[in-house]
């Protein structure tokens, strides 16, 4: 606790009115995004929309307060939907809340046992395969509300869902589809303008406005709204939409008590939620570090995520983790500290109490369109296609396997098999002596003092390359020119190429020479487009102009 208080005092040293003003604006901006996403993600997971807002309020605040990243914004995320929906279908809301508590305990233990660094051993093809598969499934599931379809049943497995959705085609309501498509187009067009107002809000306003017009014009098919779809009972009075009250304490397992058979049945799903949440939150923290030039504490982040997921279900919250889209919005809006993420949770609480009647008018198809855009962005489809074209065969096999398992089966199976594949790749590369990687700043006597030289050896692979290129970027911060000697590198995988690209981003406009590449490695680096940067040069050896003798 003393360590936690010390870190808070350090981070808030010199924190004044100007910094708070920036955090306040950023928190409000992210809160505006979190309201429709929280509701939409809860609906996608099979529970009423208020549970998504409860998650933002409780888990979002606690994780911001206790987590290891200054900028992460946590709440319900699209990555969880494919795990949570089957739980709700089989065990109901109480089963989901129990699984959330269990996943929180696992996350807390991971943080206490200092396992935060293990995420670097998850290869890029595994994470990209997961996210692309999740994005595809989420987008498909939104077709029901986007098109106003009436389904005959709600099967759990994807293949069966495809059949049911196909049979429901004749039930399409064109007014719902029009509102949904209009929301998607508004999101895309506004996002291209790169304005301060987030595209999520514009899409929601356009969809809601269009639905109000259609519903008030006689003779047109009615557009289904959130208030018509969901109801609540408060003090014996039934209302539409979401209840205008803060989340209240209640035992997650309800009045029937905790059934150990249910706990054992939910254990695999809880493990999958914890693993996926840890990967998502730590990758989000890495992205935030890259955008802000800061460093997060991975173990503290897992502890914060664990505590948030343990406590949130006692206030009817569902699983939460850091969300890259909301975190990036937070940073771009000018956040200075974790205070911005805490303000975003408080804003959602205030909006839920004050604006719940207004939120009832939001059309279901607009929320579905919003989730389709979230699914597209998280899937990184262009990056997926690029990896299929450029990555080695074994990386492509892992990528496609994780994608297929996520879509055809479920995330529990995909996570287990993905972890096995990750371990297999690690062992395979270790056998090939890929541990012989080194990165050290080196200064030749005959080179100019403004040159930072790094020598890499062995095989650059997912298990070590992140630290290697992170060190290259860090040790080169005070130099004008960077030389990366790769003459002793045996091979490089797609994960290492990704980290090399991140390193070049951190180095900015510095001149970077990649020296001594064998033809196969040179070809890989050229194919992924790294040499298209004007400041990156491939060379057989250190150029003469970088040596003292060139100036003699």
C-alpha positions in Angstrom: 0.0 0.0 0.0 2.9 2.4 0.8 4.4 1.6 -2.7 1.0 2.4 -4.3 0.7 5.7 -2.4 4.3 6.6 -3.3 3.7 6.0 -7.0 0.6 8.1 -6.9 2.5 11.0 -5.3 5.2 10.7 -7.9 2.8 10.7 -10.8 0.8 13.6 -9.4 3.9 15.7 -8.5 3.3 19.1 -10.0 -0.3 18.2 -11.0 -2.2 21.4 -11.2 -5.3 23.1 -12.6 -4.1 22.9 -16.2 -3.4 19.2 -16.1 -6.8 18.5 -14.4 -8.5 20.6 -17.1 -6.9 18.4 -19.8 -7.8 15.2 -17.9 -11.4 16.4 -17.4 -11.9 17.1 -21.1 -10.3 13.8 -22.1 -12.4 11.9 -19.5 -15.6 13.5 -20.8 -14.6 12.7 -24.4 -13.9 9.0 -23.6 -17.1 8.9 -21.5 -19.1 9.9 -24.6 -17.6 7.0 -26.5 -18.0 4.5 -23.6 -21.8 5.0 -23.1 -23.0 3.6 -26.5 -20.1 1.0 -26.6 -20.9 -0.2 -23.0 -24.5 -0.7 -23.9 -23.9 -2.3 -27.2 -21.3 -4.7 -25.9 -23.6 -5.8 -23.0 -26.4 -6.4 -25.5 -23.9 -8.4 -27.7 -23.0 -10.5 -24.7 -26.6 -11.3 -24.1 -27.4 -9.1 -21.1 -29.4 -5.9 -20.6 -27.5 -2.7 -21.6 -27.2 -1.3 -18.1 -24.7 -4.0 -17.1 -22.2 -2.6 -19.6 -22.5 0.8 -18.0 -22.2 -0.7 -14.5 -18.9 -2.3 -15.8 -17.6 1.1 -17.0 -18.5 2.8 -13.7 -17.2 0.3 -11.2 -14.4 -1.6 -13.0 -13.4 1.4 -15.1 -12.8 3.5 -12.0 -11.1 0.8 -9.9 -8.7 -0.3 -12.7 -7.8 3.3 -13.5 -7.1 3.9 -9.8 -5.1 0.7 -9.1 -3.7 -0.4 -12.5 -0.2 -0.1 -13.9 -0.9 2.2 -16.9 -1.5 5.9 -16.6 -3.6 6.0 -19.8 -5.5 2.7 -20.1 -9.3 3.0 -20.2 -11.0 -0.2 -19.1 -14.5 -1.5 -19.5 -16.4 -4.1 -21.5 -14.7 -4.9 -24.8 -15.5 -6.6 -28.0 -12.9 -9.3 -27.5 -15.0 -10.8 -24.7 -18.2 -11.1 -26.6 -17.5 -14.5 -28.1 -16.7 -16.0 -24.7 -19.5 -14.3 -22.7 -22.5 -15.0 -25.0 -22.3 -18.8 -24.7 -22.0 -18.4 -20.9 -25.1 -16.3 -20.7 -27.0 -18.7 -23.0 -26.2 -21.6 -20.8 -25.9 -20.2 -17.2 -27.7 -16.8 -17.4 -26.5 -13.5 -15.9 -25.6 -15.0 -12.6 -23.3 -17.5 -14.3 -21.6 -14.7 -16.1 -21.1 -12.7 -12.9 -19.6 -15.7 -11.2 -17.2 -16.3 -14.1 -16.2 -12.7 -13.9 -15.3 -13.0 -10.3 -13.3 -16.1 -11.0 -11.4 -14.5 -13.9 -10.6 -11.5 -11.6 -9.1 -13.9 -9.0 -6.9 -15.4 -11.7 -5.8 -12.0 -13.0 -5.0 -10.9 -9.4 -2.9 -14.1 -8.9 -1.1 -13.5 -12.2 -0.1 -10.0 -11.1 1.0 -11.1 -7.6 3.1 -13.9 -9.1 4.7 -11.3 -11.5 3.5 -13.0 -14.7 2.9 -9.7 -16.5 6.0 -10.2 -18.7 4.7 -13.5 -20.1 2.6 -11.6 -22.7 5.7 -11.0 -24.7 5.9 -14.8 -25.3 2.6 -14.8 -27.1 3.5 -14.6 -30.8 1.9 -12.0 -33.0 0.2 -14.6 -35.2 -1.7 -15.9 -32.2 -3.0 -12.5 -31.1 -3.8 -11.3 -34.6 -5.6 -14.7 -35.3 -7.7 -14.2 -32.1 -8.6 -10.6 -32.7 -9.4 -11.1 -36.4 -11.6 -14.1 -35.6 -13.3 -12.3 -32.7 -14.0 -9.3 -35.0 -15.5 -11.5 -37.7 -17.8 -13.3 -35.3 -18.9 -10.0 -33.6 -19.7 -8.4 -37.0 -21.7 -11.4 -38.0 -23.7 -11.5 -34.8 -24.7 -7.8 -35.3 -26.6 -8.7 -38.5 -29.6 -9.6 -36.4 -30.2 -6.1 -35.0 -28.6 -4.3 -38.0 -31.2 -5.8 -40.4 -34.1 -6.2 -37.9 -34.1 -10.0 -38.4 -36.3 -12.4 -36.4 -34.4 -15.5 -35.5 -36.2 -18.9 -35.0 -33.6 -20.0 -32.4 -30.3 -18.9 -30.8 -27.8 -21.7 -31.3 -24.4 -21.5 -29.6 -22.1 -22.8 -32.4 -21.2 -20.5 -35.3 -22.1 -23.0 -38.2 -25.6 -23.4 -36.7 -25.9 -19.6 -36.3 -25.1 -19.1 -40.0 -28.0 -21.5 -40.9 -30.4 -19.7 -38.6 -29.4 -16.2 -39.9 -29.8 -17.4 -43.5 -33.3 -18.7 -42.8 -34.2 -15.4 -41.2 -33.4 -13.5 -44.3 -37.1 -12.9 -45.3 -37.8 -11.2 -42.0 -35.5 -8.3 -42.8 -36.9 -4.8 -41.9 -35.6 -2.3 -44.4 -36.0 0.7 -42.1 -33.7 -0.9 -39.4 -31.2 -1.7 -42.2 -31.3 1.9 -43.4 -30.6 3.3 -40.0 -27.8 0.8 -39.4 -26.1 1.5 -42.7 -26.5 5.2 -42.2 -24.8 4.9 -38.8 -21.9 3.0 -40.4 -21.5 5.5 -43.2 -21.6 8.4 -40.7 -18.9 6.7 -38.6 -16.6 6.1 -41.6 -17.0 9.6 -43.1 -16.5 11.4 -39.8 -13.5 9.3 -38.8 -11.8 10.4 -42.0 -12.1 14.0 -41.0 -10.1 13.3 -37.8 -12.0 15.8 -35.7 -12.0 16.1 -31.9 -15.6 14.8 -31.7 -15.4 11.0 -31.8 -17.1 9.2 -34.7 -19.0 7.0 -32.3 -21.1 9.9 -31.1 -21.7 11.2 -34.7 -22.8 7.7 -35.8 -25.2 7.4 -32.8 -26.7 10.9 -33.4 -27.2 10.2 -37.1 -28.8 6.8 -36.5 -31.1 8.1 -33.7 -32.1 11.2 -35.7 -33.0 9.1 -38.7 -34.9 6.6 -36.6 -37.0 9.3 -35.0 -37.9 10.7 -38.4 -38.9 7.2 -39.7 -40.9 6.3 -36.6 -42.9 9.6 -36.8 -43.8 9.3 -40.5 -46.9 7.2 -41.1 -46.8 4.1 -43.2 -43.1 3.3 -42.8 -41.8 0.2 -41.0 -41.1 0.9 -37.3 -37.4 1.1 -36.2 -36.8 -0.9 -33.0 -35.3 1.2 -30.2 -33.4 0.3 -27.1 -36.4 1.4 -24.9 -38.7 -1.0 -26.8 -36.2 -3.9 -26.5 -35.3 -3.7 -22.8 -37.3 -3.0 -19.7 -36.6 -2.7 -16.0 -38.6 -2.7 -12.8 -37.8 -0.1 -10.1 -39.8 0.1 -6.9 -42.6 -1.8 -8.5 -42.7 0.4 -11.5 -41.7 -0.9 -15.0 -39.7 1.4 -17.2 -38.1 1.3 -20.6 -34.5 1.2 -21.5 -32.0 1.5 -18.6 -32.8 2.3 -15.0 -31.8 5.9 -13.9 -30.0 4.7 -10.8 -26.4 3.9 -9.8 -25.3 0.3 -9.6 -26.3 -1.4 -6.3 -24.5 -4.0 -4.3 -25.8 -7.6 -4.7 -24.3 -11.1 -4.5 -23.3 -12.2 -8.0 -24.8 -15.7 -7.4 -28.1 -14.4 -6.2 -30.3 -15.9 -3.5 -29.7 -19.5 -4.5 -26.2 -19.5 -3.2 -22.9 -20.5 -4.9 -23.1 -23.9 -6.5 -19.6 -25.6 -6.8 -20.6 -27.7 -9.8 -21.4 -24.4 -11.6 -18.0 -23.0 -10.5 -16.2 -26.0 -11.9 -18.2 -25.9 -15.1 -17.3 -22.2 -15.5 -13.6 -22.6 -14.7 -12.4 -23.1 -18.4 -14.4 -20.0 -19.4 -13.0 -18.0 -16.5 -9.4 -19.0 -17.5 -10.1 -17.9 -21.1 -11.5 -14.6 -19.9 -8.5 -14.0 -17.7 -6.0 -14.9 -20.4 -7.7 -12.8 -23.0 -8.1 -9.9 -20.6 -4.5 -10.0 -19.6 -3.3 -10.0 -23.2 -5.7 -7.3 -24.2 -4.9 -5.0 -21.3 -1.1 -5.4 -21.6 -1.1 -4.9 -25.3 -3.2 -1.8 -24.8 -0.7 -0.6 -22.3 2.1 -1.1 -24.8 0.2 0.9 -27.4 -0.3 3.7 -24.9 3.4 3.7 -24.0 4.2 4.1 -27.7 1.8 7.0 -28.1 3.0 8.8 -24.9 6.7 7.7 -24.5 5.9 6.3 -21.0 6.3 3.0 -19.3 3.6 0.9 -17.7 4.0 -1.7 -14.9 2.6 -5.0 -16.3 2.2 -6.8 -12.9 0.5 -3.8 -11.3 -1.8 -3.6 -14.4 -2.8 -7.2 -13.9 -3.5 -6.6 -10.2 -5.7 -3.6 -11.0 -7.5 -5.6 -13.7 -8.0 -8.5 -11.2 -9.4 -6.3 -8.4 -11.7 -4.5 -10.9 -13.1 -7.8 -12.2 -13.6 -9.2 -8.7 -15.5 -6.2 -7.4 -17.6 -5.2 -10.5 -19.8 -8.4 -10.5 -21.0 -7.4 -6.9 -22.5 -4.4 -8.7 -23.8 -6.4 -11.7 -20.8 -5.6 -13.8 -19.5 -8.0 -16.5 -15.8 -8.7 -17.5 -13.7 -5.7 -18.2 -10.3 -5.0 -19.6 -8.4 -2.2 -21.2 -9.7 -1.1 -24.6 -7.3 0.1 -27.3 -9.8 2.4 -29.1 -10.9 4.1 -25.9 -7.4 4.4 -24.6 -6.2 6.0 -27.9 -9.2 8.4 -27.7 -8.2 9.3 -24.2 -4.6 10.1 -25.2 -5.6 12.0 -28.3 -8.0 14.1 -26.2 -5.1 15.3 -24.1 -5.1 13.0 -21.0 -2.2 13.6 -18.6 -2.8 10.9 -16.0 -5.0 8.1 -14.8 -7.4 10.8 -13.4 -8.9 11.1 -17.0 -9.9 7.4 -16.9 -11.5 7.9 -13.5 -13.4 10.9 -14.7 -14.7 8.9 -17.6 -16.3 6.4 -15.2 -17.8 9.2 -13.1 -19.2 10.9 -16.2 -20.9 7.6 -17.4 -22.5 7.3 -13.9 -23.8 10.9 -14.1 -25.1 10.4 -17.7 -26.8 7.1 -16.8 -28.8 8.8 -14.0 -29.6 12.0 -16.0 -30.0 10.8 -19.6 -31.5 7.3 -19.3 -34.9 8.5 -20.8 -33.0 9.9 -23.8 -30.9 6.8 -24.3 -34.2 4.8 -24.7 -34.6 6.4 -28.2 -31.3 4.9 -29.5 -32.1 2.4 -32.3 -30.8 -1.1 -31.9 -29.6 -1.1 -35.5 -27.4 2.0 -34.8 -25.8 0.2 -31.9 -25.3 -2.8 -34.1 -23.7 -0.6 -36.8 -21.4 0.9 -34.1 -20.3 -2.6 -33.0 -19.6 -3.6 -36.6 -17.2 -0.7 -36.9 -15.5 -1.6 -33.6 -15.2 -5.2 -34.9 -13.7 -4.1 -38.1 -11.1 -1.9 -36.4 -10.2 -4.6 -33.8 -9.9 -7.3 -36.5 -7.1 -5.3 -38.3 -8.1 -7.0 -41.5 -5.4 -5.3 -43.7 -2.8 -6.4 -41.2 -4.2 -10.0 -41.2 -4.0 -10.1 -45.0 -0.5 -8.6 -45.0 0.7 -11.3 -42.6 -0.8 -14.1 -44.7 1.2 -12.7 -47.7 4.5 -12.0 -46.0 4.9 -14.2 -42.9 6.8 -17.5 -42.9 4.7 -20.6 -43.4 4.7 -21.7 -39.8 3.5 -18.2 -38.7 0.7 -18.3 -41.3 -0.3 -21.8 -40.1 -0.7 -20.5 -36.5 -2.5 -17.3 -37.7 -5.1 -19.2 -39.7 -5.5 -21.9 -37.1 -6.3 -19.4 -34.3 -8.7 -17.5 -36.6 -10.5 -20.6 -37.7 -10.8 -22.0 -34.2 -12.1 -18.7 -32.9 -14.8 -18.6 -35.6 -15.9 -22.2 -35.9 -15.6 -23.3 -32.3 -15.2 -20.9 -29.4 -12.7 -18.8 -27.6 -12.1 -21.4 -24.9 -10.8 -23.9 -27.5 -9.0 -21.2 -29.4 -7.2 -19.8 -26.4 -6.1 -23.3 -25.3 -4.9 -24.3 -28.7 -3.3 -20.9 -29.3 -1.3 -21.2 -26.1 -0.1 -24.7 -27.1 0.9 -23.4 -30.5 2.7 -20.4 -28.9 4.7 -22.8 -26.7 5.4 -25.1 -29.7 6.8 -22.1 -31.6 8.9 -21.1 -28.7 10.4 -24.6 -28.2 11.0 -24.9 -31.9 12.9 -21.7 -32.1 14.8 -22.4 -28.9 15.9 -25.7 -30.4 17.3 -23.7 -33.3 19.5 -21.8 -30.9 17.4 -18.7 -31.2 18.3 -17.6 -27.7 21.5 -16.2 -29.0 20.2 -12.7 -29.3 22.0 -9.7 -28.0 21.4 -6.0 -28.2 24.0 -3.6 -26.8 24.9 0.0 -27.6 28.4 0.0 -29.0 30.7 2.8 -30.1 33.5 2.2 -32.5 36.6 4.3 -32.2 36.4 5.2 -35.9 32.8 6.2 -35.8 31.4 9.7 -35.1 30.2 10.2 -31.5 26.7 11.0 -32.8 26.3 7.4 -34.0 24.5 4.8 -31.9 25.5 1.2 -33.0 23.6 -1.9 -32.0 24.7 -5.5 -32.8 22.1 -8.2 -33.0 22.8 -11.9 -33.3 21.0 -15.3 -33.5 17.3 -15.5 -34.5 14.9 -12.6 -33.9 11.7 -14.2 -32.7 8.6 -13.2 -30.7 10.0 -14.4 -27.3 12.8 -11.8 -27.2 12.6 -9.3 -30.0 10.3 -6.9 -28.2 13.0 -6.2 -25.5 15.7 -6.1 -28.1 14.2 -3.4 -30.2 12.9 -1.5 -27.2 16.5 -1.3 -26.0 17.6 -0.1 -29.4 15.1 2.7 -29.4 15.8 3.7 -25.8 19.6 3.7 -26.1 19.4 5.7 -29.3 17.3 8.6 -27.9 20.3 10.9 -27.6 22.0 10.1 -30.9 21.4 11.6 -34.3 22.0 8.5 -36.4 21.4 4.8 -35.6 23.2 1.8 -37.0 21.7 -1.7 -36.4 24.3 -4.3 -37.3 22.3 -7.5 -38.3 25.2 -9.4 -39.9 25.0 -12.2 -37.3 21.2 -12.5 -37.4 20.1 -16.0 -38.7 16.4 -15.3 -39.3 13.6 -13.1 -38.3 9.9 -13.9 -37.8 6.8 -11.7 -38.3 6.6 -10.7 -34.6 10.1 -9.4 -34.7 9.4 -7.5 -37.9 6.4 -5.9 -36.1 8.7 -4.9 -33.2 11.3 -3.5 -35.6 8.6 -1.4 -37.2 7.5 -0.1 -33.7 11.2 0.7 -33.0 11.5 2.7 -36.2 8.3 4.6 -35.2 9.9 5.5 -31.9 13.1 6.6 -33.6 11.0 9.1 -35.6 13.0 11.0 -38.2 16.5 9.7 -37.1 18.6 8.2 -39.9 18.6 4.4 -39.4 21.1 2.1 -41.2 20.2 -1.6 -41.2 23.6 -3.2 -41.9 24.9 -6.6 -42.9 21.6 -8.3 -43.8 21.8 -11.6 -45.7 19.7 -11.7 -48.9 16.8 -13.6 -47.3 16.4 -11.1 -44.4 16.8 -8.1 -46.7 14.0 -9.5 -48.8 11.7 -9.9 -45.8 12.3 -6.4 -44.6 11.8 -5.0 -48.1 8.6 -6.9 -48.5 7.0 -5.6 -45.4 7.7 -2.0 -46.6 10.1 -0.8 -44.0 12.6 0.4 -46.6 10.0 2.7 -48.1 10.7 5.1 -45.2 13.0 7.9 -46.4 15.2 7.7 -43.2 15.8 3.9 -43.4 18.8 2.6 -45.4 19.9 -1.0 -46.0 23.7 -1.3 -46.4 26.3 -4.1 -46.5 28.5 -2.2 -44.0 28.7 1.0 -42.1 28.9 3.8 -44.7 32.2 5.7 -44.9 30.6 9.1 -44.2 29.8 7.9 -40.7 33.5 7.3 -39.9 36.1 9.8 -38.6 38.2 9.0 -41.7 35.5 10.4 -43.9 36.1 13.8 -42.4 39.9 13.6 -42.3 
